[in-house]
């Protein structure tokens, strides 16, 4: 597994911040690092990360646990496509 993906999954498992704004900022940084560390990416992976960043901004407001679960599922699929 890509080390950036593993680091992100570890963050999702261990981070206990309940403030959605703080969580959103941390996740966005992880997604950026992950996208840089997974290069070269195929088109599907690129679009999936872009979609995750958009969802982070516009969906699941105030429900950190739901977003955490969604991100875990999506990132696992992203890694399988690499």
PDB file of N, CA, C and O in Angstrom, chain B, residues numbered from 101:
ATOM      1  N   UNK B 101       0.847  -1.178   0.000  1.00  0.00           N
ATOM      2  CA  UNK B 101       0.000   0.000   0.000  1.00  0.00           C
ATOM      3  C   UNK B 101       0.892   1.240   0.000  1.00  0.00           C
ATOM      4  O   UNK B 101       1.919   1.281   0.677  1.00  0.00           O
ATOM      5  N   UNK B 102       0.494   2.221  -0.750  1.00  0.00           N
ATOM      6  CA  UNK B 102       1.214   3.485  -0.809  1.00  0.00           C
ATOM      7  C   UNK B 102       1.320   4.088   0.594  1.00  0.00           C
ATOM      8  O   UNK B 102       0.340   4.092   1.340  1.00  0.00           O
ATOM      9  N   UNK B 103       2.480   4.586   0.951  1.00  0.00           N
ATOM     10  CA  UNK B 103       2.692   5.111   2.309  1.00  0.00           C
ATOM     11  C   UNK B 103       1.812   6.322   2.602  1.00  0.00           C
ATOM     12  O   UNK B 103       1.398   6.517   3.745  1.00  0.00           O
ATOM     13  N   UNK B 104       1.519   7.138   1.591  1.00  0.00           N
ATOM     14  CA  UNK B 104       0.648   8.297   1.802  1.00  0.00           C
ATOM     15  C   UNK B 104      -0.793   7.858   2.064  1.00  0.00           C
ATOM     16  O   UNK B 104      -1.496   8.455   2.879  1.00  0.00           O
ATOM     17  N   UNK B 105      -1.215   6.824   1.375  1.00  0.00           N
ATOM     18  CA  UNK B 105      -2.556   6.280   1.599  1.00  0.00           C
ATOM     19  C   UNK B 105      -2.636   5.688   3.000  1.00  0.00           C
ATOM     20  O   UNK B 105      -3.612   5.918   3.714  1.00  0.00           O
ATOM     21  N   UNK B 106      -1.622   4.932   3.398  1.00  0.00           N
ATOM     22  CA  UNK B 106      -1.607   4.340   4.733  1.00  0.00           C
ATOM     23  C   UNK B 106      -1.605   5.420   5.813  1.00  0.00           C
ATOM     24  O   UNK B 106      -2.300   5.295   6.821  1.00  0.00           O
ATOM     25  N   UNK B 107      -0.837   6.463   5.605  1.00  0.00           N
ATOM     26  CA  UNK B 107      -0.798   7.579   6.562  1.00  0.00           C
ATOM     27  C   UNK B 107      -2.180   8.216   6.700  1.00  0.00           C
ATOM     28  O   UNK B 107      -2.604   8.562   7.803  1.00  0.00           O
ATOM     29  N   UNK B 108      -2.875   8.369   5.580  1.00  0.00           N
ATOM     30  CA  UNK B 108      -4.212   8.958   5.607  1.00  0.00           C
ATOM     31  C   UNK B 108      -5.200   8.046   6.328  1.00  0.00           C
ATOM     32  O   UNK B 108      -6.009   8.517   7.128  1.00  0.00           O
ATOM     33  N   UNK B 109      -5.141   6.753   6.052  1.00  0.00           N
ATOM     34  CA  UNK B 109      -6.031   5.811   6.737  1.00  0.00           C
ATOM     35  C   UNK B 109      -5.748   5.793   8.238  1.00  0.00           C
ATOM     36  O   UNK B 109      -6.677   5.709   9.042  1.00  0.00           O
ATOM     37  N   UNK B 110      -4.476   5.871   8.620  1.00  0.00           N
ATOM     38  CA  UNK B 110      -4.122   5.948  10.043  1.00  0.00           C
ATOM     39  C   UNK B 110      -4.694   7.213  10.668  1.00  0.00           C
ATOM     40  O   UNK B 110      -5.216   7.177  11.782  1.00  0.00           O
ATOM     41  N   UNK B 111      -4.596   8.324   9.958  1.00  0.00           N
ATOM     42  CA  UNK B 111      -5.171   9.584  10.438  1.00  0.00           C
ATOM     43  C   UNK B 111      -6.669   9.423  10.678  1.00  0.00           C
ATOM     44  O   UNK B 111      -7.178   9.845  11.716  1.00  0.00           O
ATOM     45  N   UNK B 112      -7.377   8.816   9.728  1.00  0.00           N
ATOM     46  CA  UNK B 112      -8.823   8.637   9.868  1.00  0.00           C
ATOM     47  C   UNK B 112      -9.165   7.767  11.069  1.00  0.00           C
ATOM     48  O   UNK B 112     -10.177   7.994  11.732  1.00  0.00           O
ATOM     49  N   UNK B 113      -8.327   6.772  11.353  1.00  0.00           N
ATOM     50  CA  UNK B 113      -8.579   5.885  12.488  1.00  0.00           C
ATOM     51  C   UNK B 113      -8.257   6.530  13.830  1.00  0.00           C
ATOM     52  O   UNK B 113      -8.932   6.264  14.824  1.00  0.00           O
ATOM     53  N   UNK B 114      -7.229   7.378  13.867  1.00  0.00           N
ATOM     54  CA  UNK B 114      -6.737   7.895  15.143  1.00  0.00           C
ATOM     55  C   UNK B 114      -7.214   9.295  15.488  1.00  0.00           C
ATOM     56  O   UNK B 114      -7.313   9.641  16.665  1.00  0.00           O
ATOM     57  N   UNK B 115      -7.505  10.094  14.493  1.00  0.00           N
ATOM     58  CA  UNK B 115      -7.911  11.482  14.747  1.00  0.00           C
ATOM     59  C   UNK B 115      -9.265  11.500  15.447  1.00  0.00           C
ATOM     60  O   UNK B 115     -10.202  10.820  15.027  1.00  0.00           O
ATOM     61  N   UNK B 116      -9.359  12.282  16.516  1.00  0.00           N
ATOM     62  CA  UNK B 116     -10.619  12.328  17.260  1.00  0.00           C
ATOM     63  C   UNK B 116     -11.206  13.733  17.320  1.00  0.00           C
ATOM     64  O   UNK B 116     -12.091  13.998  18.133  1.00  0.00           O
ATOM     65  N   UNK B 117     -10.727  14.630  16.474  1.00  0.00           N
ATOM     66  CA  UNK B 117     -11.246  15.994  16.445  1.00  0.00           C
ATOM     67  C   UNK B 117     -12.693  15.965  15.967  1.00  0.00           C
ATOM     68  O   UNK B 117     -12.989  15.364  14.934  1.00  0.00           O
ATOM     69  N   UNK B 118     -13.583  16.595  16.692  1.00  0.00           N
ATOM     70  CA  UNK B 118     -15.004  16.592  16.352  1.00  0.00           C
ATOM     71  C   UNK B 118     -15.414  17.855  15.599  1.00  0.00           C
ATOM     72  O   UNK B 118     -16.548  17.948  15.129  1.00  0.00           O
ATOM     73  N   UNK B 119     -14.517  18.818  15.478  1.00  0.00           N
ATOM     74  CA  UNK B 119     -14.831  20.047  14.765  1.00  0.00           C
ATOM     75  C   UNK B 119     -14.685  19.803  13.264  1.00  0.00           C
ATOM     76  O   UNK B 119     -13.598  19.470  12.792  1.00  0.00           O
ATOM     77  N   UNK B 120     -15.767  19.966  12.520  1.00  0.00           N
ATOM     78  CA  UNK B 120     -15.747  19.639  11.099  1.00  0.00           C
ATOM     79  C   UNK B 120     -14.778  20.523  10.324  1.00  0.00           C
ATOM     80  O   UNK B 120     -14.119  20.050   9.398  1.00  0.00           O
ATOM     81  N   UNK B 121     -14.682  21.792  10.687  1.00  0.00           N
ATOM     82  CA  UNK B 121     -13.768  22.699   9.994  1.00  0.00           C
ATOM     83  C   UNK B 121     -12.324  22.257  10.120  1.00  0.00           C
ATOM     84  O   UNK B 121     -11.595  22.223   9.129  1.00  0.00           O
ATOM     85  N   UNK B 122     -11.903  21.917  11.337  1.00  0.00           N
ATOM     86  CA  UNK B 122     -10.535  21.431  11.547  1.00  0.00           C
ATOM     87  C   UNK B 122     -10.304  20.119  10.806  1.00  0.00           C
ATOM     88  O   UNK B 122      -9.274  19.925  10.160  1.00  0.00           O
ATOM     89  N   UNK B 123     -11.278  19.227  10.912  1.00  0.00           N
ATOM     90  CA  UNK B 123     -11.192  17.933  10.243  1.00  0.00           C
ATOM     91  C   UNK B 123     -11.055  18.132   8.731  1.00  0.00           C
ATOM     92  O   UNK B 123     -10.224  17.494   8.084  1.00  0.00           O
ATOM     93  N   UNK B 124     -11.872  19.018   8.184  1.00  0.00           N
ATOM     94  CA  UNK B 124     -11.866  19.284   6.747  1.00  0.00           C
ATOM     95  C   UNK B 124     -10.492  19.789   6.286  1.00  0.00           C
ATOM     96  O   UNK B 124      -9.985  19.347   5.255  1.00  0.00           O
ATOM     97  N   UNK B 125      -9.901  20.697   7.034  1.00  0.00           N
ATOM     98  CA  UNK B 125      -8.584  21.225   6.662  1.00  0.00           C
ATOM     99  C   UNK B 125      -7.514  20.135   6.690  1.00  0.00           C
ATOM    100  O   UNK B 125      -6.688  20.042   5.783  1.00  0.00           O
ATOM    101  N   UNK B 126      -7.538  19.315   7.737  1.00  0.00           N
ATOM    102  CA  UNK B 126      -6.559  18.226   7.847  1.00  0.00           C
ATOM    103  C   UNK B 126      -6.717  17.220   6.707  1.00  0.00           C
ATOM    104  O   UNK B 126      -5.732  16.784   6.110  1.00  0.00           O
ATOM    105  N   UNK B 127      -7.953  16.861   6.416  1.00  0.00           N
ATOM    106  CA  UNK B 127      -8.213  15.890   5.347  1.00  0.00           C
ATOM    107  C   UNK B 127      -7.762  16.451   4.004  1.00  0.00           C
ATOM    108  O   UNK B 127      -7.167  15.733   3.200  1.00  0.00           O
ATOM    109  N   UNK B 128      -8.038  17.718   3.760  1.00  0.00           N
ATOM    110  CA  UNK B 128      -7.637  18.309   2.487  1.00  0.00           C
ATOM    111  C   UNK B 128      -6.119  18.259   2.322  1.00  0.00           C
ATOM    112  O   UNK B 128      -5.627  17.966   1.232  1.00  0.00           O
ATOM    113  N   UNK B 129      -5.381  18.538   3.381  1.00  0.00           N
ATOM    114  CA  UNK B 129      -3.917  18.447   3.319  1.00  0.00           C
ATOM    115  C   UNK B 129      -3.463  17.021   3.024  1.00  0.00           C
ATOM    116  O   UNK B 129      -2.548  16.804   2.230  1.00  0.00           O
ATOM    117  N   UNK B 130      -4.107  16.054   3.668  1.00  0.00           N
ATOM    118  CA  UNK B 130      -3.766  14.649   3.417  1.00  0.00           C
ATOM    119  C   UNK B 130      -4.078  14.259   1.969  1.00  0.00           C
ATOM    120  O   UNK B 130      -3.294  13.554   1.333  1.00  0.00           O
ATOM    121  N   UNK B 131      -5.208  14.711   1.454  1.00  0.00           N
ATOM    122  CA  UNK B 131      -5.564  14.385   0.070  1.00  0.00           C
ATOM    123  C   UNK B 131      -4.563  14.990  -0.911  1.00  0.00           C
ATOM    124  O   UNK B 131      -4.206  14.353  -1.902  1.00  0.00           O
ATOM    125  N   UNK B 132      -4.113  16.203  -0.645  1.00  0.00           N
ATOM    126  CA  UNK B 132      -3.106  16.821  -1.515  1.00  0.00           C
ATOM    127  C   UNK B 132      -1.795  16.047  -1.474  1.00  0.00           C
ATOM    128  O   UNK B 132      -1.202  15.765  -2.515  1.00  0.00           O
ATOM    129  N   UNK B 133      -1.342  15.701  -0.261  1.00  0.00           N
ATOM    130  CA  UNK B 133      -0.101  14.923  -0.122  1.00  0.00           C
ATOM    131  C   UNK B 133      -0.224  13.576  -0.815  1.00  0.00           C
ATOM    132  O   UNK B 133       0.696  13.114  -1.491  1.00  0.00           O
ATOM    133  N   UNK B 134      -1.385  12.958  -0.629  1.00  0.00           N
ATOM    134  CA  UNK B 134      -1.614  11.645  -1.212  1.00  0.00           C
ATOM    135  C   UNK B 134      -1.593  11.722  -2.740  1.00  0.00           C
ATOM    136  O   UNK B 134      -1.010  10.860  -3.399  1.00  0.00           O
ATOM    137  N   UNK B 135      -2.222  12.742  -3.297  1.00  0.00           N
ATOM    138  CA  UNK B 135      -2.245  12.864  -4.758  1.00  0.00           C
ATOM    139  C   UNK B 135      -0.841  13.114  -5.309  1.00  0.00           C
ATOM    140  O   UNK B 135      -0.516  12.644  -6.399  1.00  0.00           O
ATOM    141  N   UNK B 136      -0.016  13.839  -4.579  1.00  0.00           N
ATOM    142  CA  UNK B 136       1.362  14.061  -5.016  1.00  0.00           C
ATOM    143  C   UNK B 136       2.193  12.783  -4.890  1.00  0.00           C
ATOM    144  O   UNK B 136       3.064  12.521  -5.720  1.00  0.00           O
ATOM    145  N   UNK B 137       1.926  11.993  -3.858  1.00  0.00           N
ATOM    146  CA  UNK B 137       2.695  10.782  -3.618  1.00  0.00           C
ATOM    147  C   UNK B 137       2.296   9.605  -4.482  1.00  0.00           C
ATOM    148  O   UNK B 137       3.037   8.627  -4.574  1.00  0.00           O
ATOM    149  N   UNK B 138       1.142   9.681  -5.113  1.00  0.00           N
ATOM    150  CA  UNK B 138       0.656   8.567  -5.931  1.00  0.00           C
ATOM    151  C   UNK B 138       0.943   8.770  -7.415  1.00  0.00           C
ATOM    152  O   UNK B 138       0.478   7.989  -8.246  1.00  0.00           O
ATOM    153  N   UNK B 139       1.687   9.787  -7.750  1.00  0.00           N
ATOM    154  CA  UNK B 139       1.955  10.040  -9.171  1.00  0.00           C
ATOM    155  C   UNK B 139       2.881   9.001  -9.742  1.00  0.00           C
ATOM    156  O   UNK B 139       3.786   8.559  -9.034  1.00  0.00           O
ATOM    157  N   UNK B 140       2.716   8.586 -10.965  1.00  0.00           N
ATOM    158  CA  UNK B 140       1.668   9.030 -11.881  1.00  0.00           C
ATOM    159  C   UNK B 140       0.338   8.344 -11.564  1.00  0.00           C
ATOM    160  O   UNK B 140       0.299   7.155 -11.248  1.00  0.00           O
ATOM    161  N   UNK B 141      -0.734   9.102 -11.654  1.00  0.00           N
ATOM    162  CA  UNK B 141      -2.074   8.571 -11.416  1.00  0.00           C
ATOM    163  C   UNK B 141      -2.780   8.398 -12.753  1.00  0.00           C
ATOM    164  O   UNK B 141      -2.520   9.114 -13.720  1.00  0.00           O
ATOM    165  N   UNK B 142      -3.677   7.427 -12.772  1.00  0.00           N
ATOM    166  CA  UNK B 142      -4.509   7.318 -13.969  1.00  0.00           C
ATOM    167  C   UNK B 142      -5.672   8.308 -13.844  1.00  0.00           C
ATOM    168  O   UNK B 142      -5.875   8.908 -12.789  1.00  0.00           O
ATOM    169  N   UNK B 143      -6.411   8.469 -14.903  1.00  0.00           N
ATOM    170  CA  UNK B 143      -7.497   9.463 -14.925  1.00  0.00           C
ATOM    171  C   UNK B 143      -8.543   9.188 -13.847  1.00  0.00           C
ATOM    172  O   UNK B 143      -9.036  10.118 -13.208  1.00  0.00           O
ATOM    173  N   UNK B 144      -8.878   7.935 -13.645  1.00  0.00           N
ATOM    174  CA  UNK B 144      -9.886   7.583 -12.643  1.00  0.00           C
ATOM    175  C   UNK B 144      -9.436   8.005 -11.243  1.00  0.00           C
ATOM    176  O   UNK B 144     -10.229   8.547 -10.473  1.00  0.00           O
ATOM    177  N   UNK B 145      -8.184   7.760 -10.917  1.00  0.00           N
ATOM    178  CA  UNK B 145      -7.664   8.144  -9.606  1.00  0.00           C
ATOM    179  C   UNK B 145      -7.675   9.660  -9.436  1.00  0.00           C
ATOM    180  O   UNK B 145      -8.049  10.172  -8.381  1.00  0.00           O
ATOM    181  N   UNK B 146      -7.264  10.366 -10.475  1.00  0.00           N
ATOM    182  CA  UNK B 146      -7.271  11.824 -10.428  1.00  0.00           C
ATOM    183  C   UNK B 146      -8.685  12.347 -10.181  1.00  0.00           C
ATOM    184  O   UNK B 146      -8.893  13.207  -9.325  1.00  0.00           O
ATOM    185  N   UNK B 147      -9.652  11.827 -10.929  1.00  0.00           N
ATOM    186  CA  UNK B 147     -11.038  12.279 -10.781  1.00  0.00           C
ATOM    187  C   UNK B 147     -11.607  11.909  -9.418  1.00  0.00           C
ATOM    188  O   UNK B 147     -12.394  12.665  -8.847  1.00  0.00           O
ATOM    189  N   UNK B 148     -11.219  10.758  -8.896  1.00  0.00           N
ATOM    190  CA  UNK B 148     -11.721  10.335  -7.589  1.00  0.00           C
ATOM    191  C   UNK B 148     -11.206  11.258  -6.480  1.00  0.00           C
ATOM    192  O   UNK B 148     -11.968  11.628  -5.587  1.00  0.00           O
ATOM    193  N   UNK B 149      -9.940  11.628  -6.525  1.00  0.00           N
ATOM    194  CA  UNK B 149      -9.402  12.545  -5.511  1.00  0.00           C
ATOM    195  C   UNK B 149     -10.064  13.911  -5.639  1.00  0.00           C
ATOM    196  O   UNK B 149     -10.404  14.540  -4.637  1.00  0.00           O
ATOM    197  N   UNK B 150     -10.241  14.357  -6.855  1.00  0.00           N
ATOM    198  CA  UNK B 150     -10.918  15.644  -7.067  1.00  0.00           C
ATOM    199  C   UNK B 150     -12.337  15.608  -6.500  1.00  0.00           C
ATOM    200  O   UNK B 150     -12.781  16.559  -5.856  1.00  0.00           O
ATOM    201  N   UNK B 151     -13.039  14.506  -6.745  1.00  0.00           N
ATOM    202  CA  UNK B 151     -14.402  14.354  -6.231  1.00  0.00           C
ATOM    203  C   UNK B 151     -14.401  14.338  -4.701  1.00  0.00           C
ATOM    204  O   UNK B 151     -15.270  14.946  -4.076  1.00  0.00           O
ATOM    205  N   UNK B 152     -13.439  13.653  -4.099  1.00  0.00           N
ATOM    206  CA  UNK B 152     -13.355  13.619  -2.639  1.00  0.00           C
ATOM    207  C   UNK B 152     -13.157  15.013  -2.063  1.00  0.00           C
ATOM    208  O   UNK B 152     -13.773  15.362  -1.056  1.00  0.00           O
ATOM    209  N   UNK B 153     -12.312  15.805  -2.687  1.00  0.00           N
ATOM    210  CA  UNK B 153     -12.077  17.171  -2.208  1.00  0.00           C
ATOM    211  C   UNK B 153     -13.348  18.010  -2.325  1.00  0.00           C
ATOM    212  O   UNK B 153     -13.643  18.809  -1.436  1.00  0.00           O
ATOM    213  N   UNK B 154     -14.103  17.840  -3.410  1.00  0.00           N
ATOM    214  CA  UNK B 154     -15.361  18.568  -3.577  1.00  0.00           C
ATOM    215  C   UNK B 154     -16.386  18.122  -2.538  1.00  0.00           C
ATOM    216  O   UNK B 154     -17.075  18.953  -1.947  1.00  0.00           O
ATOM    217  N   UNK B 155     -16.487  16.824  -2.317  1.00  0.00           N
ATOM    218  CA  UNK B 155     -17.426  16.310  -1.321  1.00  0.00           C
ATOM    219  C   UNK B 155     -17.078  16.817   0.065  1.00  0.00           C
ATOM    220  O   UNK B 155     -17.965  17.123   0.862  1.00  0.00           O
ATOM    221  N   UNK B 156     -15.813  16.905   0.344  1.00  0.00           N
ATOM    222  CA  UNK B 156     -15.363  17.391   1.638  1.00  0.00           C
ATOM    223  C   UNK B 156     -15.876  18.806   1.882  1.00  0.00           C
ATOM    224  O   UNK B 156     -16.247  19.158   3.002  1.00  0.00           O
ATOM    225  N   UNK B 157     -15.892  19.608   0.830  1.00  0.00           N
ATOM    226  CA  UNK B 157     -16.361  20.986   0.957  1.00  0.00           C
ATOM    227  C   UNK B 157     -17.874  21.094   1.032  1.00  0.00           C
ATOM    228  O   UNK B 157     -18.398  21.923   1.776  1.00  0.00           O
ATOM    229  N   UNK B 158     -18.579  20.272   0.276  1.00  0.00           N
ATOM    230  CA  UNK B 158     -20.009  20.496   0.089  1.00  0.00           C
ATOM    231  C   UNK B 158     -20.934  19.473   0.730  1.00  0.00           C
ATOM    232  O   UNK B 158     -22.145  19.689   0.767  1.00  0.00           O
ATOM    233  N   UNK B 159     -20.405  18.378   1.232  1.00  0.00           N
ATOM    234  CA  UNK B 159     -21.281  17.328   1.760  1.00  0.00           C
ATOM    235  C   UNK B 159     -20.917  16.979   3.192  1.00  0.00           C
ATOM    236  O   UNK B 159     -19.851  17.353   3.682  1.00  0.00           O
ATOM    237  N   UNK B 160     -21.801  16.266   3.852  1.00  0.00           N
ATOM    238  CA  UNK B 160     -21.574  15.695   5.176  1.00  0.00           C
ATOM    239  C   UNK B 160     -21.227  16.743   6.230  1.00  0.00           C
ATOM    240  O   UNK B 160     -20.494  16.455   7.175  1.00  0.00           O
ATOM    241  N   UNK B 161     -21.740  17.930   6.074  1.00  0.00           N
ATOM    242  CA  UNK B 161     -21.420  18.983   7.035  1.00  0.00           C
ATOM    243  C   UNK B 161     -21.787  18.562   8.451  1.00  0.00           C
ATOM    244  O   UNK B 161     -22.891  18.088   8.718  1.00  0.00           O
ATOM    245  N   UNK B 162     -20.850  18.747   9.323  1.00  0.00           N
ATOM    246  CA  UNK B 162     -20.986  18.496  10.759  1.00  0.00           C
ATOM    247  C   UNK B 162     -21.061  17.023  11.136  1.00  0.00           C
ATOM    248  O   UNK B 162     -21.183  16.714  12.321  1.00  0.00           O
ATOM    249  N   UNK B 163     -20.996  16.111  10.189  1.00  0.00           N
ATOM    250  CA  UNK B 163     -21.005  14.696  10.545  1.00  0.00           C
ATOM    251  C   UNK B 163     -19.637  14.095  10.227  1.00  0.00           C
ATOM    252  O   UNK B 163     -19.433  13.488   9.175  1.00  0.00           O
ATOM    253  N   UNK B 164     -18.717  14.280  11.155  1.00  0.00           N
ATOM    254  CA  UNK B 164     -17.339  13.837  10.967  1.00  0.00           C
ATOM    255  C   UNK B 164     -17.272  12.324  10.802  1.00  0.00           C
ATOM    256  O   UNK B 164     -16.517  11.828   9.966  1.00  0.00           O
ATOM    257  N   UNK B 165     -18.048  11.587  11.584  1.00  0.00           N
ATOM    258  CA  UNK B 165     -17.998  10.124  11.507  1.00  0.00           C
ATOM    259  C   UNK B 165     -18.462   9.603  10.149  1.00  0.00           C
ATOM    260  O   UNK B 165     -17.873   8.669   9.604  1.00  0.00           O
ATOM    261  N   UNK B 166     -19.510  10.202   9.609  1.00  0.00           N
ATOM    262  CA  UNK B 166     -20.002   9.776   8.298  1.00  0.00           C
ATOM    263  C   UNK B 166     -18.965  10.083   7.217  1.00  0.00           C
ATOM    264  O   UNK B 166     -18.719   9.258   6.337  1.00  0.00           O
ATOM    265  N   UNK B 167     -18.366  11.255   7.283  1.00  0.00           N
ATOM    266  CA  UNK B 167     -17.351  11.622   6.295  1.00  0.00           C
ATOM    267  C   UNK B 167     -16.125  10.737   6.435  1.00  0.00           C
ATOM    268  O   UNK B 167     -15.536  10.323   5.437  1.00  0.00           O
ATOM    269  N   UNK B 168     -15.740  10.447   7.663  1.00  0.00           N
ATOM    270  CA  UNK B 168     -14.582   9.576   7.921  1.00  0.00           C
ATOM    271  C   UNK B 168     -14.805   8.197   7.287  1.00  0.00           C
ATOM    272  O   UNK B 168     -13.906   7.650   6.648  1.00  0.00           O
ATOM    273  N   UNK B 169     -15.993   7.647   7.466  1.00  0.00           N
ATOM    274  CA  UNK B 169     -16.329   6.344   6.898  1.00  0.00           C
ATOM    275  C   UNK B 169     -16.323   6.399   5.365  1.00  0.00           C
ATOM    276  O   UNK B 169     -15.790   5.506   4.706  1.00  0.00           O
ATOM    277  N   UNK B 170     -16.908   7.432   4.821  1.00  0.00           N
ATOM    278  CA  UNK B 170     -16.950   7.609   3.366  1.00  0.00           C
ATOM    279  C   UNK B 170     -15.533   7.727   2.799  1.00  0.00           C
ATOM    280  O   UNK B 170     -15.217   7.100   1.788  1.00  0.00           O
ATOM    281  N   UNK B 171     -14.689   8.515   3.437  1.00  0.00           N
ATOM    282  CA  UNK B 171     -13.309   8.697   2.970  1.00  0.00           C
ATOM    283  C   UNK B 171     -12.530   7.387   3.015  1.00  0.00           C
ATOM    284  O   UNK B 171     -11.773   7.075   2.096  1.00  0.00           O
ATOM    285  N   UNK B 172     -12.721   6.623   4.087  1.00  0.00           N
ATOM    286  CA  UNK B 172     -12.034   5.335   4.222  1.00  0.00           C
ATOM    287  C   UNK B 172     -12.377   4.425   3.041  1.00  0.00           C
ATOM    288  O   UNK B 172     -11.494   3.816   2.437  1.00  0.00           O
ATOM    289  N   UNK B 173     -13.664   4.343   2.724  1.00  0.00           N
ATOM    290  CA  UNK B 173     -14.111   3.499   1.609  1.00  0.00           C
ATOM    291  C   UNK B 173     -13.540   3.978   0.275  1.00  0.00           C
ATOM    292  O   UNK B 173     -13.039   3.180  -0.516  1.00  0.00           O
ATOM    293  N   UNK B 174     -13.619   5.267   0.036  1.00  0.00           N
ATOM    294  CA  UNK B 174     -13.164   5.822  -1.239  1.00  0.00           C
ATOM    295  C   UNK B 174     -11.655   5.705  -1.422  1.00  0.00           C
ATOM    296  O   UNK B 174     -11.186   5.396  -2.517  1.00  0.00           O
ATOM    297  N   UNK B 175     -10.901   5.945  -0.370  1.00  0.00           N
ATOM    298  CA  UNK B 175      -9.441   5.879  -0.473  1.00  0.00           C
ATOM    299  C   UNK B 175      -8.987   4.442  -0.698  1.00  0.00           C
ATOM    300  O   UNK B 175      -8.012   4.203  -1.410  1.00  0.00           O
ATOM    301  N   UNK B 176      -9.681   3.496  -0.103  1.00  0.00           N
ATOM    302  CA  UNK B 176      -9.357   2.088  -0.332  1.00  0.00           C
ATOM    303  C   UNK B 176      -9.578   1.740  -1.803  1.00  0.00           C
ATOM    304  O   UNK B 176      -8.758   1.047  -2.406  1.00  0.00           O
ATOM    305  N   UNK B 177     -10.671   2.213  -2.379  1.00  0.00           N
ATOM    306  CA  UNK B 177     -10.933   1.981  -3.804  1.00  0.00           C
ATOM    307  C   UNK B 177      -9.899   2.681  -4.674  1.00  0.00           C
ATOM    308  O   UNK B 177      -9.482   2.153  -5.704  1.00  0.00           O
ATOM    309  N   UNK B 178      -9.493   3.856  -4.259  1.00  0.00           N
ATOM    310  CA  UNK B 178      -8.485   4.616  -4.995  1.00  0.00           C
ATOM    311  C   UNK B 178      -7.176   3.843  -5.063  1.00  0.00           C
ATOM    312  O   UNK B 178      -6.541   3.770  -6.115  1.00  0.00           O
ATOM    313  N   UNK B 179      -6.780   3.271  -3.940  1.00  0.00           N
ATOM    314  CA  UNK B 179      -5.533   2.509  -3.876  1.00  0.00           C
ATOM    315  C   UNK B 179      -5.620   1.254  -4.749  1.00  0.00           C
ATOM    316  O   UNK B 179      -4.638   0.873  -5.385  1.00  0.00           O
ATOM    317  N   UNK B 180      -6.778   0.620  -4.780  1.00  0.00           N
ATOM    318  CA  UNK B 180      -6.941  -0.580  -5.602  1.00  0.00           C
ATOM    319  C   UNK B 180      -6.822  -0.261  -7.084  1.00  0.00           C
ATOM    320  O   UNK B 180      -6.414  -1.112  -7.874  1.00  0.00           O
ATOM    321  N   UNK B 181      -7.178   0.962  -7.464  1.00  0.00           N
ATOM    322  CA  UNK B 181      -7.097   1.362  -8.863  1.00  0.00           C
ATOM    323  C   UNK B 181      -5.708   1.758  -9.289  1.00  0.00           C
ATOM    324  O   UNK B 181      -5.467   1.984 -10.475  1.00  0.00           O
ATOM    325  N   UNK B 182      -4.772   1.849  -8.335  1.00  0.00           N
ATOM    326  CA  UNK B 182      -3.414   2.304  -8.654  1.00  0.00           C
ATOM    327  C   UNK B 182      -2.613   1.162  -9.258  1.00  0.00           C
ATOM    328  O   UNK B 182      -1.443   1.340  -9.596  1.00  0.00           O
TER     329      UNK B 182
END
